[in-house]
Amino acid sequence: MLTRATIDRLATELGFTAVRVAPMVRPTPGIDVYDAWIAAGHHGEMGYLARGRDPRADVAERLPEARSAVVLAWDHAVSPPPDPGGLTGRVARYAWGRDYHNLVGKRLRSLKKTLSREHGVGSWGGVDAAPILERSWARLAGLGFLGKNTLAIVPSRGSWFFLAVLFLDCELPPDPPLPRPDFCGRCTRCLDRCPTDAFPAPFSLDATRCIAYWTIEARDLPPRPLRAGFGRWFFGCDLCQEVCPHNHAAAPEPHPDLLPRNAFIDLPELLATPDEAVLDRFTGTPLRRPGAAGLKRNALLVLANLGDPGGIAPATAALTHEEPVVRAAAVWCLGRLAKERVPDRDGDAVVQEEIDAVSG
């Protein structure tokens, strides 16, 4: 029979930094909020979030025998390296090293195999790529609370961690919830710091205004009113976490795979690199997700925001890129740095719209 001490030991040996157990509840707590969020269109182009609604609402869709939820955390707090300045873009902290889907997912699969082989326990789960409301289960298990920035936060330890949930077909004693549901109090630092006003209300995120959404998930150019707010953010954004009072604890010793290899990106160098080589460079990291065209689009948006004349030459060269989204971003960049370099015509409607907007 599987005991709580055993699951704690197995998870800790694999590198997980927190283990909590939640009771099985159906429907999943928070699914009503999730449904309203989808209905409002705040998920943008992330259609997979709507398609995976049913297993998020009831884990019985994937594991009918589920009786416990084991919530696992993996710290990724790493002290930031020196800022090189210049024509560089910033990367969100979670993406500085290896892709956590591989790092954490591999350990989770190992845990599942051990539970099945040695204890006869059936399970199903995953990290955030699986259709699971992992933050709701973290809250139910007493691992953390949901902050006004919608992230799971451990009081006094912060939100620099990855979450995974493993549902088991056996019952384990659950952990108690936190003594109160909200540790934010009157603090609104995260809401006030967001440069694109992505929080329509506390505890609510409109992804279609979020820097992380536009630099990672979306395939198009972001709306023009939002672009200046991206600042130096080339991939993702940490602003709402950096100002959180709970995130000021000293960083623990990081896992070697999470060391900051890609905290800052040389933008002219990336733009001059062939698309296939760009993807090869970021093999095994989250930075592959937007594709080469998305990364070059992001680089041009940041160059425009930096306002440095050094961005003119790489932006001009990008006008010949085969992908319209890159050419359109180059037009907007040159419209801010060297308007005289903007071409008169382009055969693609999206690019021509940017040309007309700059010229007008």
C-alpha positions as CSV (number, residue, x, y, z in Angstrom):
1,M,0.0,0.0,0.0
2,L,1.3,3.4,-0.9
3,T,1.9,5.7,2.0
4,R,2.3,9.5,2.2
5,A,5.9,9.1,3.4
6,T,6.7,7.0,0.3
7,I,5.3,9.5,-2.1
8,D,7.2,12.3,-0.3
9,R,10.4,10.3,-0.5
10,L,10.1,9.4,-4.1
11,A,9.2,12.9,-5.3
12,T,12.0,14.5,-3.3
13,E,14.6,12.0,-4.6
14,L,13.6,13.0,-8.1
15,G,14.2,16.7,-7.3
16,F,10.8,18.1,-6.6
17,T,11.0,20.8,-4.0
18,A,7.4,20.6,-2.6
19,V,4.9,17.8,-2.3
20,R,1.3,18.3,-1.3
21,V,-1.8,16.1,-1.5
22,A,-5.3,17.4,-2.3
23,P,-8.6,15.4,-1.9
24,M,-10.4,14.4,-5.0
25,V,-13.1,17.0,-5.7
26,R,-15.5,17.0,-8.7
27,P,-16.0,19.3,-10.5
28,T,-12.5,20.8,-10.2
29,P,-12.6,23.9,-8.0
30,G,-12.3,27.0,-10.2
31,I,-13.8,25.5,-13.3
32,D,-16.6,28.1,-13.2
33,V,-14.0,30.9,-13.3
34,Y,-12.2,29.1,-16.1
35,D,-15.4,28.8,-18.2
36,A,-16.1,32.5,-17.8
37,W,-12.6,33.3,-18.8
38,I,-12.9,31.3,-22.0
39,A,-16.3,32.7,-22.7
40,A,-14.8,36.2,-22.5
41,G,-12.2,35.3,-25.1
42,H,-9.4,36.1,-22.7
43,H,-7.5,33.0,-24.0
44,G,-7.0,34.6,-27.4
45,E,-5.7,32.2,-30.0
46,M,-5.0,29.5,-27.5
47,G,-7.8,27.2,-28.7
48,Y,-6.3,24.2,-27.0
49,L,-7.4,25.7,-23.7
50,A,-11.0,25.6,-24.7
51,R,-10.7,22.1,-26.3
52,G,-9.2,20.7,-23.1
53,R,-12.0,22.0,-20.9
54,D,-13.7,18.7,-20.0
55,P,-10.7,16.9,-18.4
56,R,-9.9,20.2,-16.6
57,A,-13.4,20.2,-15.1
58,D,-13.4,16.5,-14.1
59,V,-10.2,14.3,-14.0
60,A,-12.5,11.3,-14.4
61,E,-12.4,12.0,-18.1
62,R,-8.8,10.7,-18.0
63,L,-8.7,8.6,-14.8
64,P,-12.1,7.5,-13.7
65,E,-10.6,5.9,-10.6
66,A,-8.8,9.0,-9.4
67,R,-9.0,9.4,-5.6
68,S,-6.1,11.7,-4.7
69,A,-4.2,14.6,-6.4
70,V,-0.5,14.9,-5.7
71,V,0.7,18.5,-6.4
72,L,4.4,18.8,-7.0
73,A,6.6,21.9,-7.3
74,W,10.0,22.5,-8.8
75,D,11.8,25.7,-7.9
76,H,13.3,27.6,-10.7
77,A,14.4,30.7,-8.9
78,V,17.9,31.7,-10.2
79,S,19.9,34.8,-9.5
80,P,19.9,37.0,-12.6
81,P,23.1,37.4,-14.5
82,P,24.5,40.9,-15.2
83,D,22.5,42.9,-17.7
84,P,24.7,43.4,-20.8
85,G,22.6,46.3,-22.0
86,G,23.1,47.3,-25.7
87,L,20.9,45.8,-28.3
88,T,19.7,42.9,-26.3
89,G,16.3,41.6,-25.3
90,R,15.2,40.1,-22.0
91,V,13.9,36.6,-21.6
92,A,11.4,35.5,-18.8
93,R,13.2,33.6,-16.0
94,Y,11.5,30.3,-16.5
95,A,13.0,30.1,-20.0
96,W,16.6,30.8,-19.1
97,G,17.6,27.1,-19.3
98,R,16.2,23.8,-20.4
99,D,12.6,23.5,-21.3
100,Y,10.8,22.6,-18.0
101,H,8.3,20.4,-19.9
102,N,11.3,18.1,-20.5
103,L,13.0,18.6,-17.2
104,V,9.9,18.2,-15.0
105,G,8.0,15.9,-17.3
106,K,10.8,13.4,-17.3
107,R,10.8,13.2,-13.5
108,L,7.0,13.0,-13.4
109,R,7.0,10.0,-15.9
110,S,9.7,8.3,-13.7
111,L,7.5,8.8,-10.7
112,K,4.5,7.3,-12.5
113,K,6.5,4.3,-13.5
114,T,7.7,3.7,-10.0
115,L,4.3,4.0,-8.5
116,S,2.9,1.5,-11.0
117,R,5.8,-1.0,-10.9
118,E,6.5,-1.0,-7.2
119,H,3.1,-0.1,-5.6
120,G,0.5,-1.0,-8.2
121,V,-0.9,2.5,-8.3
122,G,-2.5,3.8,-11.5
123,S,-2.1,7.5,-12.3
124,W,-2.5,10.3,-14.8
125,G,-1.1,13.8,-14.8
126,G,1.3,16.3,-16.2
127,V,2.7,19.8,-16.2
128,D,0.8,22.7,-17.7
129,A,0.8,21.2,-21.2
130,A,-1.8,18.7,-19.9
131,P,-5.5,19.7,-19.5
132,I,-5.2,20.3,-15.8
133,L,-6.1,23.3,-13.7
134,E,-2.8,22.9,-11.8
135,R,-3.1,26.2,-9.8
136,S,-6.5,25.2,-8.5
137,W,-5.2,21.9,-7.3
138,A,-2.2,23.7,-5.7
139,R,-4.5,25.9,-3.8
140,L,-6.7,23.0,-2.7
141,A,-3.6,21.1,-1.5
142,G,-2.4,24.1,0.5
143,L,0.8,24.5,-1.6
144,G,0.0,28.2,-2.3
145,F,-2.6,30.8,-2.9
146,L,-3.7,32.4,-6.2
147,G,-2.3,35.9,-6.4
148,K,-3.9,38.9,-8.0
149,N,-1.6,38.2,-11.0
150,T,-3.4,34.8,-11.3
151,L,-0.2,32.9,-10.4
152,A,0.2,30.3,-7.7
153,I,2.3,31.9,-4.9
154,V,3.8,30.2,-1.8
155,P,3.6,32.8,1.1
156,S,7.1,34.3,1.7
157,R,8.6,32.0,-0.9
158,G,7.0,33.4,-4.1
159,S,6.0,32.1,-7.5
160,W,9.3,31.1,-9.1
161,F,8.4,27.4,-9.4
162,F,6.9,24.9,-11.9
163,L,3.8,22.9,-11.1
164,A,2.9,19.4,-11.9
165,V,-0.1,17.3,-10.7
166,L,-0.4,13.6,-10.6
167,F,-3.8,12.0,-10.0
168,L,-3.7,8.6,-8.2
169,D,-6.2,5.8,-8.1
170,C,-5.5,5.4,-4.3
171,E,-6.5,7.6,-1.5
172,L,-3.8,9.5,0.5
173,P,-4.4,11.7,3.5
174,P,-4.8,15.3,2.2
175,D,-2.9,18.3,3.4
176,P,-4.8,21.2,5.0
177,P,-5.4,24.3,2.9
178,L,-3.6,27.5,3.8
179,P,-5.1,29.3,6.8
180,R,-6.6,31.9,4.6
181,P,-7.3,32.1,0.8
182,D,-5.6,35.4,0.1
183,F,-2.2,36.7,1.1
184,C,-2.2,39.7,-1.2
185,G,-4.2,41.9,1.1
186,R,-4.4,45.4,-0.3
187,C,-1.2,45.1,-2.4
188,T,-1.7,45.8,-6.1
189,R,2.0,46.0,-7.2
190,C,1.6,43.4,-9.9
191,L,-1.5,45.0,-11.4
192,D,0.1,48.5,-11.3
193,R,3.3,47.3,-12.9
194,C,1.8,45.7,-16.0
195,P,2.7,48.0,-18.9
196,T,-0.1,46.7,-21.2
197,D,-2.9,46.6,-18.6
198,A,-3.4,42.9,-19.0
199,F,-5.3,42.6,-15.7
200,P,-8.9,43.8,-16.1
201,A,-9.5,43.1,-12.5
202,P,-7.6,41.5,-9.6
203,F,-7.2,37.7,-10.1
204,S,-8.1,38.0,-13.8
205,L,-5.7,38.0,-16.7
206,D,-6.6,39.0,-20.3
207,A,-4.1,37.1,-22.3
208,T,-4.8,39.2,-25.4
209,R,-3.1,42.1,-23.6
210,C,-0.2,40.1,-22.1
211,I,3.4,40.5,-23.2
212,A,4.0,36.7,-22.6
213,Y,1.1,35.8,-24.8
214,W,2.1,37.9,-27.7
215,T,5.8,37.0,-27.6
216,I,5.3,33.2,-27.1
217,E,1.8,32.0,-28.1
218,A,0.5,34.4,-30.8
219,R,1.6,34.2,-34.4
220,D,0.6,37.7,-35.5
221,L,1.8,41.2,-34.6
222,P,0.4,42.5,-31.4
223,P,-2.0,45.5,-31.6
224,R,-0.1,48.7,-32.2
225,P,-1.2,50.3,-28.9
226,L,0.5,47.5,-26.9
227,R,3.8,47.3,-28.6
228,A,5.7,50.1,-26.9
229,G,4.7,48.5,-23.5
230,F,6.8,45.4,-24.4
231,G,10.0,47.4,-23.7
232,R,12.9,45.0,-23.8
233,W,10.9,41.8,-23.3
234,F,11.9,39.5,-26.2
235,F,10.3,36.3,-24.8
236,G,7.8,36.3,-22.0
237,C,7.6,38.8,-19.1
238,D,8.4,38.7,-15.4
239,L,7.3,42.2,-14.3
240,C,4.2,41.1,-12.3
241,Q,6.4,38.6,-10.4
242,E,9.5,40.8,-10.0
243,V,7.5,43.3,-7.9
244,C,5.6,40.7,-5.8
245,P,6.6,41.0,-2.1
246,H,6.6,37.2,-1.8
247,N,9.3,36.9,-4.4
248,H,12.2,38.5,-2.5
249,A,13.6,35.4,-0.8
250,A,17.1,34.4,-1.7
251,A,17.4,32.1,-4.7
252,P,18.3,28.5,-3.8
253,E,21.0,26.6,-5.5
254,P,19.6,26.1,-9.0
255,H,19.4,22.8,-10.9
256,P,22.2,22.8,-13.5
257,D,19.7,22.6,-16.4
258,L,18.1,25.9,-15.2
259,L,21.3,28.0,-15.2
260,P,20.8,31.2,-17.2
261,R,22.0,30.4,-20.7
262,N,19.5,32.6,-22.5
263,A,18.6,35.4,-20.1
264,F,19.5,38.0,-22.7
265,I,19.5,37.7,-26.5
266,D,21.7,39.7,-28.9
267,L,19.0,41.0,-31.3
268,P,21.0,41.9,-34.4
269,E,22.8,38.6,-34.2
270,L,19.5,36.7,-34.0
271,L,18.1,38.6,-36.9
272,A,21.2,37.8,-39.0
273,T,21.0,34.1,-38.3
274,P,19.2,31.8,-40.8
275,D,15.8,30.6,-39.5
276,E,16.9,26.9,-39.2
277,A,20.0,27.9,-37.3
278,V,17.9,30.0,-34.9
279,L,15.8,26.9,-34.0
280,D,18.9,24.7,-33.7
281,R,20.4,27.2,-31.3
282,F,17.4,26.9,-29.0
283,T,16.9,23.2,-29.1
284,G,15.7,21.8,-25.8
285,T,14.6,25.3,-24.5
286,P,11.2,27.0,-24.4
287,L,12.5,29.6,-26.9
288,R,11.6,27.3,-29.8
289,R,7.9,27.7,-29.3
290,P,7.2,30.9,-31.3
291,G,9.3,29.6,-34.2
292,A,12.0,31.5,-36.0
293,A,9.6,34.0,-37.5
294,G,8.1,34.7,-34.1
295,L,11.5,35.2,-32.5
296,K,12.5,37.6,-35.3
297,R,9.2,39.5,-34.9
298,N,9.9,39.8,-31.2
299,A,13.5,41.0,-31.8
300,L,12.2,43.8,-34.2
301,L,9.6,45.0,-31.7
302,V,12.3,45.3,-29.0
303,L,14.7,47.1,-31.3
304,A,12.0,49.6,-32.0
305,N,11.4,50.1,-28.3
306,L,15.1,50.5,-27.6
307,G,15.3,53.5,-30.0
308,D,18.9,52.9,-30.8
309,P,20.1,53.7,-34.4
310,G,22.0,50.4,-34.3
311,G,18.7,48.7,-34.9
312,I,18.2,50.3,-38.3
313,A,20.5,48.0,-40.3
314,P,19.1,44.7,-39.0
315,A,15.5,46.0,-39.4
316,T,16.2,47.1,-43.0
317,A,17.7,43.6,-43.8
318,A,14.5,42.0,-42.3
319,L,12.4,43.7,-44.9
320,T,13.4,40.8,-47.3
321,H,12.4,38.0,-44.9
322,E,10.0,35.5,-46.5
323,E,7.5,35.6,-43.6
324,P,5.1,38.6,-43.7
325,V,5.0,38.9,-39.9
326,V,8.7,39.6,-39.8
327,R,8.5,42.1,-42.7
328,A,5.6,43.8,-41.0
329,A,7.5,44.1,-37.7
330,A,10.5,45.5,-39.6
331,V,8.2,48.2,-41.1
332,W,7.0,49.2,-37.6
333,C,10.5,49.2,-36.3
334,L,11.8,51.4,-39.1
335,G,8.8,53.6,-38.7
336,R,10.2,54.4,-35.2
337,L,13.9,54.4,-36.0
338,A,14.3,55.6,-39.7
339,K,11.0,56.3,-41.4
340,E,12.7,57.0,-44.7
341,R,13.7,53.3,-44.9
342,V,10.1,52.1,-44.9
343,P,9.2,50.8,-48.4
344,D,6.2,52.0,-50.3
345,R,4.6,48.7,-51.2
346,D,4.5,45.0,-50.2
347,G,2.6,42.2,-51.8
348,D,1.2,41.0,-48.5
349,A,-1.9,42.7,-47.0
350,V,-0.6,42.6,-43.4
351,V,2.7,44.2,-44.3
352,Q,1.0,46.8,-46.5
353,E,-1.3,47.7,-43.6
354,E,1.8,48.4,-41.5
355,I,3.3,50.5,-44.3
356,D,0.1,52.5,-44.6
357,A,0.0,53.0,-40.8
358,V,3.6,54.3,-40.7
359,S,3.1,56.5,-43.8
360,G,-0.1,57.9,-42.5
